[in-house]
Protein backbone atom coordinates (compact mmCIF):
# COMPACT_ATOMS: atom_id res chain seq x y z
CA UNK A 1 0.00 0.00 0.00
CA UNK A 2 1.31 3.42 -0.94
CA UNK A 3 1.76 5.89 1.90
CA UNK A 4 0.56 9.43 1.18
CA UNK A 5 2.45 11.80 3.48
CA UNK A 6 1.46 15.46 3.84
CA UNK A 7 3.44 18.32 5.40
CA UNK A 8 1.56 21.19 7.05
CA UNK A 9 3.54 24.40 7.46
CA UNK A 10 3.02 28.13 7.54
CA UNK A 11 4.56 31.50 8.06
CA UNK A 12 4.20 35.21 7.61
CA UNK A 13 4.03 36.44 4.02
CA UNK A 14 5.56 39.65 2.66
CA UNK A 15 2.25 40.43 0.94
CA UNK A 16 -1.10 38.65 1.50
CA UNK A 17 -1.63 38.50 -2.28
CA UNK A 18 1.60 36.52 -2.87
CA UNK A 19 3.18 33.38 -1.46
CA UNK A 20 6.59 34.79 -0.55
CA UNK A 21 7.56 34.25 3.07
CA UNK A 22 8.88 37.19 5.08
CA UNK A 23 11.42 35.04 6.95
CA UNK A 24 11.96 31.39 5.99
CA UNK A 25 13.93 30.86 9.21
CA UNK A 26 10.69 31.55 11.08
CA UNK A 27 8.43 29.01 9.33
CA UNK A 28 6.08 27.08 11.57
CA UNK A 29 6.30 23.35 10.80
CA UNK A 30 3.06 21.89 12.14
CA UNK A 31 3.95 18.31 11.22
CA UNK A 32 3.87 15.45 8.76
CA UNK A 33 0.62 13.53 8.54
CA UNK A 34 -0.25 10.08 7.11
CA UNK A 35 -3.26 11.18 5.07
CA UNK A 36 -4.92 14.27 3.65
CA UNK A 37 -7.83 14.29 6.12
CA UNK A 38 -5.52 14.47 9.13
CA UNK A 39 -3.34 17.10 7.43
CA UNK A 40 -6.43 19.14 6.57
CA UNK A 41 -7.61 19.09 10.19
CA UNK A 42 -4.17 20.30 11.35
CA UNK A 43 -4.09 22.98 8.63
CA UNK A 44 -7.58 24.20 9.52
CA UNK A 45 -6.72 24.41 13.21
CA UNK A 46 -3.59 26.49 12.58
CA UNK A 47 -5.31 28.67 9.97
CA UNK A 48 -8.11 29.47 12.43
CA UNK A 49 -5.62 30.28 15.20
CA UNK A 50 -3.93 32.87 12.99
CA UNK A 51 -7.06 34.33 11.36
CA UNK A 52 -6.41 37.80 12.85
CA UNK A 53 -3.07 38.10 11.02
CA UNK A 54 -3.76 38.71 7.30
CA UNK A 55 -0.10 37.99 6.45
CA UNK A 56 -0.04 34.55 8.09
CA UNK A 57 -0.76 31.56 5.83
CA UNK A 58 -0.64 27.80 6.25
CA UNK A 59 -0.20 25.25 3.47
CA UNK A 60 -0.47 21.52 2.88
CA UNK A 61 2.39 20.04 0.84
CA UNK A 62 1.79 16.64 -0.72
CA UNK A 63 5.11 14.95 0.08
CA UNK A 64 4.07 11.73 -1.64
CA UNK A 65 4.01 13.59 -4.95
CA UNK A 66 7.77 14.18 -4.66
CA UNK A 67 8.37 10.45 -5.10
CA UNK A 68 7.86 8.34 -8.18
CA UNK A 69 7.14 4.91 -6.75
CA UNK A 70 7.49 3.28 -10.19
CA UNK A 71 11.08 4.46 -10.70
CA UNK A 72 14.06 2.67 -9.16
CA UNK A 73 15.16 5.92 -7.50
CA UNK A 74 13.36 9.23 -7.40
CA UNK A 75 15.25 12.46 -8.34
CA UNK A 76 15.50 13.43 -4.65
CA UNK A 77 17.28 10.16 -3.80
CA UNK A 78 19.91 10.85 -6.43
CA UNK A 79 21.11 14.10 -4.82
CA UNK A 80 23.61 12.34 -2.54
N, CA, C and O atoms as a Tinker XYZ file with bonds, in Angstrom:
   320  protein
     1  N      0.836000   -1.187000    0.000000    73     2
     2  CA     0.000000    0.000000    0.000000    64     1     3
     3  C      0.881000    1.252000    0.000000    63     2     4     5
     4  O      1.843000    1.340000    0.763000    81     3
     5  N      0.556000    2.188000   -0.835000    73     3     6
     6  CA     1.310000    3.425000   -0.940000    64     5     7
     7  C      0.958000    4.350000    0.206000    63     6     8     9
     8  O     -0.214000    4.534000    0.535000    81     7
     9  N      1.976000    4.926000    0.808000    73     7    10
    10  CA     1.763000    5.886000    1.896000    64     9    11
    11  C      1.721000    7.290000    1.324000    63    10    12    13
    12  O      2.582000    7.654000    0.523000    81    11
    13  N      0.753000    8.073000    1.712000    73    11    14
    14  CA     0.563000    9.429000    1.184000    64    13    15
    15  C      0.821000   10.451000    2.291000    63    14    16    17
    16  O     -0.100000   10.855000    3.002000    81    15
    17  N      2.075000   10.862000    2.427000    73    15    18
    18  CA     2.451000   11.796000    3.482000    64    17    19
    19  C      2.174000   13.239000    3.074000    63    18    20    21
    20  O      2.322000   13.614000    1.911000    81    19
    21  N      1.769000   14.039000    4.061000    73    19    22
    22  CA     1.459000   15.455000    3.843000    64    21    23
    23  C      2.143000   16.294000    4.915000    63    22    24    25
    24  O      2.094000   15.962000    6.099000    81    23
    25  N      2.776000   17.375000    4.497000    73    23    26
    26  CA     3.439000   18.315000    5.399000    64    25    27
    27  C      2.552000   19.551000    5.545000    63    26    28    29
    28  O      2.103000   20.125000    4.553000    81    27
    29  N      2.307000   19.953000    6.792000    73    27    30
    30  CA     1.558000   21.187000    7.051000    64    29    31
    31  C      2.544000   22.198000    7.637000    63    30    32    33
    32  O      3.213000   21.924000    8.633000    81    31
    33  N      2.622000   23.366000    7.006000    73    31    34
    34  CA     3.539000   24.402000    7.462000    64    33    35
    35  C      2.945000   25.765000    7.157000    63    34    36    37
    36  O      2.007000   25.891000    6.369000    81    35
    37  N      3.507000   26.780000    7.793000    73    35    38
    38  CA     3.019000   28.133000    7.544000    64    37    39
    39  C      4.025000   29.164000    7.983000    63    38    40    41
    40  O      5.059000   28.851000    8.573000    81    39
    41  N      3.695000   30.405000    7.679000    73    39    42
    42  CA     4.558000   31.504000    8.059000    64    41    43
    43  C      3.972000   32.822000    7.600000    63    42    44    45
    44  O      2.937000   32.873000    6.936000    81    43
    45  N      4.657000   33.875000    7.970000    73    43    46
    46  CA     4.200000   35.212000    7.608000    64    45    47
    47  C      4.663000   35.564000    6.200000    63    46    48    49
    48  O      5.829000   35.380000    5.853000    81    47
    49  N      3.738000   36.069000    5.401000    73    47    50
    50  CA     4.035000   36.435000    4.016000    64    49    51
    51  C      4.422000   37.907000    3.916000    63    50    52    53
    52  O      4.033000   38.718000    4.757000    81    51
    53  N      5.191000   38.244000    2.885000    73    51    54
    54  CA     5.556000   39.650000    2.659000    64    53    55
    55  C      4.356000   40.458000    2.199000    63    54    56    57
    56  O      4.252000   41.652000    2.479000    81    55
    57  N      3.446000   39.791000    1.486000    73    55    58
    58  CA     2.252000   40.433000    0.938000    64    57    59
    59  C      1.146000   39.368000    0.915000    63    58    60    61
    60  O      1.368000   38.277000    0.390000    81    59
    61  N     -0.029000   39.656000    1.464000    73    59    62
    62  CA    -1.095000   38.648000    1.500000    64    61    63
    63  C     -1.543000   38.156000    0.118000    63    62    64    65
    64  O     -2.168000   37.100000    0.020000    81    63
    65  N     -1.240000   38.890000   -0.932000    73    63    66
    66  CA    -1.634000   38.499000   -2.280000    64    65    67
    67  C     -0.601000   37.585000   -2.956000    63    66    68    69
    68  O     -0.835000   37.102000   -4.064000    81    67
    69  N      0.534000   37.348000   -2.296000    73    67    70
    70  CA     1.597000   36.519000   -2.867000    64    69    71
    71  C      1.968000   35.413000   -1.894000    63    70    72    73
    72  O      1.553000   35.442000   -0.735000    81    71
    73  N      2.731000   34.456000   -2.342000    73    71    74
    74  CA     3.178000   33.382000   -1.456000    64    73    75
    75  C      4.692000   33.432000   -1.263000    63    74    76    77
    76  O      5.395000   32.443000   -1.473000    81    75
    77  N      5.171000   34.593000   -0.863000    73    75    78
    78  CA     6.590000   34.791000   -0.553000    64    77    79
    79  C      6.681000   35.011000    0.963000    63    78    80    81
    80  O      6.071000   35.929000    1.509000    81    79
    81  N      7.451000   34.154000    1.622000    73    79    82
    82  CA     7.562000   34.251000    3.072000    64    81    83
    83  C      8.481000   35.393000    3.479000    63    82    84    85
    84  O      9.506000   35.640000    2.844000    81    83
    85  N      8.103000   36.079000    4.538000    73    83    86
    86  CA     8.875000   37.192000    5.081000    64    85    87
    87  C     10.219000   36.695000    5.617000    63    86    88    89
    88  O     11.254000   37.315000    5.375000    81    87
    89  N     10.200000   35.582000    6.343000    73    87    90
    90  CA    11.422000   35.043000    6.946000    64    89    91
    91  C     11.327000   33.518000    6.959000    63    90    92    93
    92  O     10.606000   32.950000    7.779000    81    91
    93  N     12.048000   32.856000    6.059000    73    91    94
    94  CA    11.961000   31.393000    5.987000    64    93    95
    95  C     12.561000   30.707000    7.211000    63    94    96    97
    96  O     12.271000   29.539000    7.470000    81    95
    97  N     13.399000   31.426000    7.970000    73    95    98
    98  CA    13.926000   30.856000    9.213000    64    97    99
    99  C     12.854000   30.784000   10.295000    63    98   100   101
   100  O     13.032000   30.102000   11.304000    81    99
   101  N     11.745000   31.485000   10.086000    73    99   102
   102  CA    10.686000   31.548000   11.084000    64   101   103
   103  C      9.429000   30.778000   10.652000    63   102   104   105
   104  O      8.334000   31.060000   11.139000    81   103
   105  N      9.581000   29.820000    9.749000    73   103   106
   106  CA     8.433000   29.013000    9.326000    64   105   107
   107  C      7.964000   28.130000   10.478000    63   106   108   109
   108  O      8.767000   27.630000   11.265000    81   107
   109  N      6.664000   27.951000   10.559000    73   107   110
   110  CA     6.079000   27.075000   11.572000    64   109   111
   111  C      5.778000   25.727000   10.916000    63   110   112   113
   112  O      4.879000   25.622000   10.081000    81   111
   113  N      6.532000   24.704000   11.299000    73   111   114
   114  CA     6.297000   23.354000   10.797000    64   113   115
   115  C      5.315000   22.692000   11.756000    63   114   116   117
   116  O      5.668000   22.370000   12.890000    81   115
   117  N      4.095000   22.493000   11.302000    73   115   118
   118  CA     3.058000   21.894000   12.138000    64   117   119
   119  C      3.318000   20.404000   12.275000    63   118   120   121
   120  O      3.233000   19.857000   13.374000    81   119
   121  N      3.637000   19.738000   11.159000    73   119   122
   122  CA     3.955000   18.312000   11.222000    64   121   123
   123  C      3.748000   17.611000    9.905000    63   122   124   125
   124  O      3.315000   18.207000    8.919000    81   123
   125  N      4.069000   16.322000    9.908000    73   123   126
   126  CA     3.868000   15.450000    8.758000    64   125   127
   127  C      2.767000   14.473000    9.139000    63   126   128   129
   128  O      2.788000   13.884000   10.220000    81   127
   129  N      1.804000   14.309000    8.236000    73   127   130
   130  CA     0.616000   13.533000    8.539000    64   129   131
   131  C      0.439000   12.400000    7.528000    63   130   132   133
   132  O      0.845000   12.536000    6.373000    81   131
   133  N     -0.166000   11.277000    7.951000    73   131   134
   134  CA    -0.250000   10.084000    7.107000    64   133   135
   135  C     -1.317000   10.119000    6.026000    63   134   136   137
   136  O     -1.328000    9.265000    5.140000    81   135
   137  N     -2.213000   11.094000    6.088000    73   135   138
   138  CA    -3.257000   11.185000    5.072000    64   137   139
   139  C     -3.753000   12.624000    4.985000    63   138   140   141
   140  O     -3.495000   13.444000    5.866000    81   139
   141  N     -4.473000   12.909000    3.898000    73   139   142
   142  CA    -4.921000   14.270000    3.652000    64   141   143
   143  C     -5.908000   14.752000    4.709000    63   142   144   145
   144  O     -5.845000   15.907000    5.129000    81   143
   145  N     -6.811000   13.888000    5.140000    73   143   146
   146  CA    -7.835000   14.291000    6.115000    64   145   147
   147  C     -7.199000   14.774000    7.415000    63   146   148   149
   148  O     -7.621000   15.789000    7.969000    81   147
   149  N     -6.206000   14.071000    7.899000    73   147   150
   150  CA    -5.516000   14.473000    9.128000    64   149   151
   151  C     -4.740000   15.764000    8.907000    63   150   152   153
   152  O     -4.737000   16.645000    9.766000    81   151
   153  N     -4.086000   15.875000    7.761000    73   151   154
   154  CA    -3.344000   17.095000    7.434000    64   153   155
   155  C     -4.298000   18.280000    7.329000    63   154   156   157
   156  O     -3.989000   19.373000    7.804000    81   155
   157  N     -5.444000   18.068000    6.715000    73   155   158
   158  CA    -6.430000   19.136000    6.568000    64   157   159
   159  C     -6.915000   19.626000    7.929000    63   158   160   161
   160  O     -7.051000   20.830000    8.144000    81   159
   161  N     -7.173000   18.701000    8.842000    73   159   162
   162  CA    -7.607000   19.088000   10.192000    64   161   163
   163  C     -6.543000   19.928000   10.892000    63   162   164   165
   164  O     -6.865000   20.913000   11.557000    81   163
   165  N     -5.273000   19.539000   10.743000    73   163   166
   166  CA    -4.173000   20.300000   11.354000    64   165   167
   167  C     -4.051000   21.675000   10.698000    63   166   168   169
   168  O     -3.875000   22.681000   11.385000    81   167
   169  N     -4.145000   21.714000    9.364000    73   167   170
   170  CA    -4.089000   22.982000    8.634000    64   169   171
   171  C     -5.214000   23.912000    9.076000    63   170   172   173
   172  O     -4.982000   25.091000    9.344000    81   171
   173  N     -6.419000   23.385000    9.151000    73   171   174
   174  CA    -7.583000   24.195000    9.517000    64   173   175
   175  C     -7.435000   24.762000   10.926000    63   174   176   177
   176  O     -7.771000   25.920000   11.171000    81   175
   177  N     -6.940000   23.959000   11.835000    73   175   178
   178  CA    -6.722000   24.411000   13.214000    64   177   179
   179  C     -5.734000   25.568000   13.275000    63   178   180   181
   180  O     -5.987000   26.569000   13.945000    81   179
   181  N     -4.607000   25.432000   12.577000    73   179   182
   182  CA    -3.594000   26.493000   12.581000    64   181   183
   183  C     -4.090000   27.733000   11.839000    63   182   184   185
   184  O     -3.835000   28.857000   12.272000    81   183
   185  N     -4.789000   27.537000   10.736000    73   183   186
   186  CA    -5.315000   28.669000    9.972000    64   185   187
   187  C     -6.312000   29.471000   10.813000    63   186   188   189
   188  O     -6.317000   30.701000   10.770000    81   187
   189  N     -7.146000   28.778000   11.570000    73   187   190
   190  CA    -8.106000   29.473000   12.426000    64   189   191
   191  C     -7.422000   30.209000   13.582000    63   190   192   193
   192  O     -7.860000   31.284000   13.990000    81   191
   193  N     -6.352000   29.618000   14.099000    73   191   194
   194  CA    -5.618000   30.275000   15.198000    64   193   195
   195  C     -4.991000   31.586000   14.751000    63   194   196   197
   196  O     -4.829000   32.501000   15.557000    81   195
   197  N     -4.637000   31.685000   13.478000    73   195   198
   198  CA    -3.927000   32.869000   12.987000    64   197   199
   199  C     -4.822000   33.771000   12.126000    63   198   200   201
   200  O     -4.315000   34.599000   11.369000    81   199
   201  N     -6.131000   33.618000   12.234000    73   199   202
   202  CA    -7.061000   34.334000   11.364000    64   201   203
   203  C     -6.961000   35.862000   11.507000    63   202   204   205
   204  O     -7.299000   36.581000   10.567000    81   203
   205  N     -6.517000   36.359000   12.634000    73   203   206
   206  CA    -6.414000   37.804000   12.849000    64   205   207
   207  C     -5.195000   38.430000   12.169000    63   206   208   209
   208  O     -5.103000   39.654000   12.079000    81   207
   209  N     -4.266000   37.610000   11.694000    73   207   210
   210  CA    -3.070000   38.100000   11.022000    64   209   211
   211  C     -3.207000   37.834000    9.521000    63   210   212   213
   212  O     -3.031000   36.699000    9.077000    81   211
   213  N     -3.517000   38.856000    8.746000    73   211   214
   214  CA    -3.759000   38.707000    7.303000    64   213   215
   215  C     -2.519000   38.224000    6.546000    63   214   216   217
   216  O     -2.638000   37.693000    5.442000    81   215
   217  N     -1.339000   38.403000    7.125000    73   215   218
   218  CA    -0.102000   37.993000    6.453000    64   217   219
   219  C      0.285000   36.546000    6.754000    63   218   220   221
   220  O      1.193000   36.008000    6.121000    81   219
   221  N     -0.384000   35.915000    7.701000    73   219   222
   222  CA    -0.042000   34.549000    8.093000    64   221   223
   223  C     -0.824000   33.555000    7.240000    63   222   224   225
   224  O     -2.045000   33.656000    7.121000    81   223
   225  N     -0.109000   32.585000    6.644000    73   223   226
   226  CA    -0.759000   31.561000    5.827000    64   225   227
   227  C     -0.181000   30.183000    6.148000    63   226   228   229
   228  O      1.002000   30.037000    6.453000    81   227
   229  N     -1.040000   29.199000    6.071000    73   227   230
   230  CA    -0.638000   27.798000    6.250000    64   229   231
   231  C     -0.929000   27.039000    4.969000    63   230   232   233
   232  O     -1.865000   27.364000    4.239000    81   231
   233  N     -0.118000   26.021000    4.704000    73   231   234
   234  CA    -0.204000   25.252000    3.467000    64   233   235
   235  C     -0.102000   23.766000    3.762000    63   234   236   237
   236  O      0.440000   23.354000    4.787000    81   235
   237  N     -0.635000   22.968000    2.839000    73   235   238
   238  CA    -0.470000   21.520000    2.882000    64   237   239
   239  C      0.380000   21.142000    1.668000    63   238   240   241
   240  O     -0.001000   21.408000    0.528000    81   239
   241  N      1.522000   20.526000    1.919000    73   239   242
   242  CA     2.394000   20.043000    0.837000    64   241   243
   243  C      2.223000   18.531000    0.722000    63   242   244   245
   244  O      2.303000   17.814000    1.719000    81   243
   245  N      1.990000   18.059000   -0.478000    73   243   246
   246  CA     1.790000   16.637000   -0.724000    64   245   247
   247  C      3.157000   15.977000   -0.926000    63   246   248   249
   248  O      3.649000   15.887000   -2.051000    81   247
   249  N      3.759000   15.520000    0.163000    73   247   250
   250  CA     5.107000   14.950000    0.082000    64   249   251
   251  C      5.158000   13.707000   -0.795000    63   250   252   253
   252  O      6.173000   13.441000   -1.439000    81   251
   253  N      4.079000   12.952000   -0.824000    73   251   254
   254  CA     4.071000   11.730000   -1.636000    64   253   255
   255  C      4.208000   12.038000   -3.124000    63   254   256   257
   256  O      4.615000   11.166000   -3.892000    81   255
   257  N      3.883000   13.237000   -3.542000    73   255   258
   258  CA     4.011000   13.594000   -4.951000    64   257   259
   259  C      5.464000   13.880000   -5.345000    63   258   260   261
   260  O      5.766000   14.024000   -6.530000    81   259
   261  N      6.351000   13.963000   -4.373000    73   259   262
   262  CA     7.766000   14.175000   -4.661000    64   261   263
   263  C      8.464000   12.872000   -5.038000    63   262   264   265
   264  O      9.598000   12.884000   -5.517000    81   263
   265  N      7.788000   11.759000   -4.821000    73   263   266
   266  CA     8.373000   10.451000   -5.103000    64   265   267
   267  C      7.662000    9.791000   -6.277000    63   266   268   269
   268  O      6.441000    9.878000   -6.407000    81   267
   269  N      8.425000    9.146000   -7.109000    73   267   270
   270  CA     7.861000    8.337000   -8.181000    64   269   271
   271  C      8.068000    6.886000   -7.775000    63   270   272   273
   272  O      9.164000    6.343000   -7.916000    81   271
   273  N      7.028000    6.272000   -7.278000    73   271   274
   274  CA     7.140000    4.906000   -6.754000    64   273   275
   275  C      7.460000    3.880000   -7.837000    63   274   276   277
   276  O      7.923000    2.783000   -7.525000    81   275
   277  N      7.221000    4.218000   -9.101000    73   275   278
   278  CA     7.488000    3.283000  -10.192000    64   277   279
   279  C      8.962000    3.276000  -10.597000    63   278   280   281
   280  O      9.447000    2.295000  -11.160000    81   279
   281  N      9.669000    4.360000  -10.313000    73   279   282
   282  CA    11.085000    4.461000  -10.698000    64   281   283
   283  C     11.952000    3.786000   -9.656000    63   282   284   285
   284  O     11.571000    3.691000   -8.489000    81   283
   285  N     13.139000    3.307000  -10.083000    73   283   286
   286  CA    14.058000    2.667000   -9.157000    64   285   287
   287  C     14.514000    3.641000   -8.082000    63   286   288   289
   288  O     14.637000    3.262000   -6.917000    81   287
   289  N     14.765000    4.885000   -8.455000    73   287   290
   290  CA    15.156000    5.922000   -7.499000    64   289   291
   291  C     14.538000    7.234000   -7.965000    63   290   292   293
   292  O     14.602000    7.583000   -9.144000    81   291
   293  N     13.946000    7.947000   -7.029000    73   291   294
   294  CA    13.355000    9.233000   -7.402000    64   293   295
   295  C     14.465000   10.282000   -7.508000    63   294   296   297
   296  O     15.553000   10.068000   -6.974000    81   295
   297  N     14.219000   11.410000   -8.183000    73   295   298
   298  CA    15.249000   12.457000   -8.342000    64   297   299
   299  C     15.805000   12.935000   -7.010000    63   298   300   301
   300  O     16.979000   13.299000   -6.941000    81   299
   301  N     15.004000   12.948000   -5.950000    73   299   302
   302  CA    15.498000   13.425000   -4.652000    64   301   303
   303  C     16.482000   12.434000   -4.036000    63   302   304   305
   304  O     17.353000   12.839000   -3.267000    81   303
   305  N     16.365000   11.157000   -4.352000    73   303   306
   306  CA    17.275000   10.159000   -3.804000    64   305   307
   307  C     18.631000   10.223000   -4.494000    63   306   308   309
   308  O     19.625000    9.731000   -3.960000    81   307
   309  N     18.674000   10.822000   -5.666000    73   307   310
   310  CA    19.914000   10.854000   -6.434000    64   309   311
   311  C     20.776000   12.072000   -6.091000    63   310   312   313
   312  O     21.845000   12.248000   -6.676000    81   311
   313  N     20.337000   12.903000   -5.166000    73   311   314
   314  CA    21.112000   14.101000   -4.818000    64   313   315
   315  C     22.403000   13.766000   -4.098000    63   314   316   317
   316  O     23.382000   14.499000   -4.240000    81   315
   317  N     22.444000   12.694000   -3.337000    73   315   318
   318  CA    23.607000   12.344000   -2.539000    64   317   319
   319  C     24.569000   11.575000   -3.280000    63   318   320
   320  O     25.610000   11.202000   -2.739000    81   319
